[in-house]
Amino acid sequence: MKILFVINNFYIEGNGLAASARRTVKVLREAGHDVRILSGPNLNEGGEQPDFPLRRLVFPIFQPLIDANGFQFARSDRKMIRKAIEWADVVHLEEAFIIQIVAARIAKKLGKPLTGTFHLYPENILCNFGMGSLRIPNDILLAVWRDWVFNHCSHLQCPTMNVGRRLKIHRFKPQMRIISNGLIPDASIRPVTPPADYESPDRPLKVLYIGRFAPEKDQMTLFRAMCHSAFAKRIQLQFAGCGPMEKKYRKEAQKLYRKGILAYEPQFGFYDRDGLRRLASEADLCVHAAIIEVEGLSIMEAMQQAAVPVIAEGRYTGTSQFALDERSVYKGRDSKGLAERIDYWLSHPRERWEQGLRYAGSMKQYEIGKSAEALEQMFRDAIDSAHRRS
């Protein structure tokens, strides 16, 4: 199959959407498919560039905020978009922005099969403008995405059941396939048996949060939970990521440390994949407090390393479906509920270790190879549907 991925920037680092697209494209190419990219430029001039290049679109006022969130937009060059679509057997939309609106219209005119992946909720965008909790603007943006982009698709990848349910409620027409974005197969480097000092009362307990420093990731609830945790004096908070809220979060962390609520100074850093694997394999717990999350590959990758998760449950997050039981789930934004879950697991070290190994095993069903196979079938079905209509 000749598969065209339409994405604003395929190459940007620190962006989960782009990273997921790169993993998927790699596996599809390894399976023998001709996959090409319609995208803005790789800002690393020495790196790979898109097969069908678009110029970068810069917003003078908002560009610093866009950069801080690890995103880049591309200009909608209609000639280049048409050239790319004419080449393809099937066109796959990774977002619902300007270039996808143009691509959907051109693909429809040319009779090309069109599919998409629902990677972002409107709240992921609008929370950066203080409107993440306002239902009307978010519903309006979702309706725009639906009518201008996704309802032109015959099939739509929904990474979690939460996404599928919400899109059905909002009258999305495509046939929805629940397909994870997929994990790179990765054996746990955590040993099968705990180290000798594992249950020592003198050992700091590492609580890890992997994720962008942004309002919707809600690291603030973890800070508040420290005021309610019986283990706060033993907890070493570790934050892996970057983003627009980093300065604020560092201040909050220092405040807890200076007040003596935490005896260990919280650590912040941005890590490569090997560094994240190491952190997750050494963590006692991994918290995922996001209140707006389509899937949450970062916590899933931590679970691959046998880290027991504590995951926020809410209307706009699908990540809690990966919890093995209610002991790893709490109501989003409930700092006391999060503290209770943290305290439970830190009170049961042997049980926690064994549960971590179960989590590592549970992640095998979400490996990228299985997701790519399901996407291949979705693409074939989209092509068959287009042939039947023609």
Secondary structure, DSSP 8 states (H G I E B T S, - for coil): -EEEEE-S-SS-TT-HHHHHHHHHHHHHHHTT-EEEEEE---SSTTS---SEE--EE--TTTHHHHHHTT--EE---HHHHHHHHHH-SEEEES--SHHHHHHHHHHHHHT--EEEE----HHHHHGGGT-TT-HHHHHHHHHHHHHHTGGG-SEEEESSHHHHHHHHHTT--SEEEE----B------S-SS--TTTT-TTS-EEEEEES-SSGGG-HHHHHHHHTT-TTGGGEEEEEE---TTHHHHHHHHHHHHHTTS-SS--EEE---HHHHHHHHHH-SEEEE--SEES--HHHHHHHHTT--EEEEEBTEE-GGGG-SSGGGEEETT-HHHHHHHHHHHHH-HHHHHHHHHHHHHHGGGGBHHHHHHHHHHHHHHHHHHHHHH-
